[in-house]
Amino acid sequence: MCFHSNRSTRIIADSDNASIYESARILNSGGLIAFPTDTVYGVGALFTNKSAVKRLYDAKSRTLNKAIPILVGNFYDIWSLSKEVTPSAQKLAKSFWPGPLSLVVRKSDNVPDIVAPGSTVALRSPNHYWLLELLSLVGPLAVSSANKSGESESISCNEVQASFGNKLDLIVSGTIIRPSLPSTVVDCSVDPPKIIREGPISSASIMTAR
């Protein structure tokens, strides 16, 4: 079974006991869902499902040359998604994961080009209990902020609906634990690591931990 966007988007609360299993079912069937994270709302698909990832690009009006980050459930997922886990990447992940830190690493052959067309991919483990439970069921997800490209990030279910209309199969309504800026991004594919975007984790904290 494959999901398509020509139907009304369903909404389910993350407090509903069935929300995680329903989300997993939709994702495993090629669906596209939006959900709260520890920073902003995200929209995601299984990173291995190329057609679902293409839907994600289309829903966001995002150009295919812009890579989509991958959310992981734990530190060890980084080893299967990266060709090289540098000492700096390991230190930063151990210091700030789960949390609002994205690490850019050299991607492994397990990462499809549609997710990351270049040689690198951004990885993050979110500090959000519901989302970590989902990741433990379905594995890593290709996830971008739940807004059209160029628009402000969504921090509520209503904002997600306004941005996407019926282009999603499911929106999980919930509370963002700590509404904030998008994650801090550090490029660990270069030596020394380079801070690409400063977010909730300061440059000073990154420099100390690496």
N, C-alpha and C positions, 0 to 999 in steps of 0.2 A: 504494500500500500504506500502511496506517495501523497504528500500533502501539497495543496496548491493554494494560491492566495485569492481565489475568486469566491470566497465565502466570508461570512461575518467572523471577525476575530473573537475568539472566546476569551473570557477573563476568569481567572481563578485566584483566590487569595492564598498567599503562602502559608497562612495559618490553617488552611484546609489540609487534613491528613493525606488526602489523595494528590495534593499538588505536585509533589516530587515525582511520584510514579506516573502521573499523567504527563508531566513534562518529559520524563524519560521516554515514555511511549511515543510521543510526538517526535522527539528528536531522533529516536532510532528508526522512525518511519520516514525520515527525510524532511521533517518539519522545521519551522523557524519560530522561535519564541523570544519574548522579552521578559526581563526579570530584574529585580533590584539587586545591587551589589553593595559593597562597602564604600563605594565612591558615588557613582551615578547609575542610572538604569542602563543595562546592556541588552543587546539583541544578539542571539547566537544560534549556531548550527553545529552539528558534528563536524570536526575539522577534516575528517576523512571522506565526507560526503560532498563531492565536488558540485553536484547540482544544487544541493542545499546552500552551499557557500556562495554559489553564483546568485541564488535568490537573495542572499543577504546583501551582496553588492547592489543588486537591482533595487531592493527595497530602500536602501540608503542613498541611491543615486551616487554611488561611490565609484570612482574610476578603478579599473582592474589593475592598474599599476601601483595602487596603494595597498600595501600589505595589511592583513587583519591580524590583530594579536590573538594569542591562544591562552585561554585560562586553564590552569592545571589544578588538580586536587591536592597535590603534595609535592614536596621537594624532589622526590625521586623521578617524577615524570620528566623533569628537565633532561635526563640522560637519554631518553629515547627520542627527543625532539631536537637535540643539539649535537652537532658534530664534535664540538669541543666545549666542555664546561670548565672555564678558566678558574683559577683559584679565587680571583676577584668575584666572579659570578657566584661561586659557592659561598663565599663569605657574606655577600650581600643578601642572597636568598635565605641563608640561615639567620641573618640578623633581622630581616624585615618581612619574611613570608610566614604565614599569610598576612597580606597587607597591601597598601597602595603603592607598590613598586613593580614596574615592568622592566625586565631585563632583556636587552637585545643580544641574541647569541647567533652564532653561525648555525643555520638550520641543517637538520639531518635529512636524509632521503625519505624519511617518513612524513615530512611536511609537504603537501601538494603545492605545486606552483601557484594555483589559484588562491591559496591562502597567503602565501608569501612569494611573490614572483622573483624576488632577488635572492641574495645568498644568505640573508638573515631573517630572523623572526623574533617578535617580542613575546615574552612569556610572563605570566603573572599568576600568583595564587591568591585569591580574594579572601579577606577576613570576614566571611559571611557564612554563618552556619548552614542556612538553607542551601545556598549555592554549593558549598563544599559537599554537602550530602548528595546533591544532584551530580556533581562531578565524580563522586565515588561510584555512582551507578553507571554513568554513560562514558566516562573518560574525558579527555581534554576537549574543549569546545573552542571553535573560532568565534570570537566575541568582539563586537565593536560597540561604541556608545549608541544608545537607542534614540537616534535623531538623524534627520537627513544631513548629508554632508554639507558643512558650512553653517549649520544651525547650532543653537545652543544645546548643551547636553540636557537630557530629560532627568528630572528627579522625582517624577510622580507618574502614576498610571495614566492620568488624564493627558499629560504632556506626551507620553508615548503614543496614545491613541490619536492625538491631534497630528502627530508627525507622520504616522504610518497608515492611518485609516485601516483598511482590511487586508493589508499586505502581509500580516503575520497570522500564524495559526493559533497562537496563544499568548496572552499577556498575563504574567504572574504579578498580582497586585500585592505590594508589601511595603514595609518601611525600610528606607535606606538607613543602615545603622548609624553612619556618621556622614551625612551629606557634606560633600566637599568638592574640591577640584579633582579633575582626572588624575590618574596616578603619576608619580614621578617616573621618568623613563631614563634608564642608564644604558648606554651602549657598551656591552662587555665583549664585543667582537673585536675591539681595538685595545691596545695596551699603551698607556693606562686607560681605564674606562672613561667614557665621556658622558657627561650629563646632557641629555637632549632636551628634557623638559623637567622643570622643577614643579612638583605638586605638593601633596601633603607631607612628604619626607623632604627635609631641607638638604641643600647641597652640602652644608656642613656635616650633617649626619652621614651622608653618603661618603664623604671624604674620610671621615673617622673610621667607618666600618670596613671600607674596602681594603 
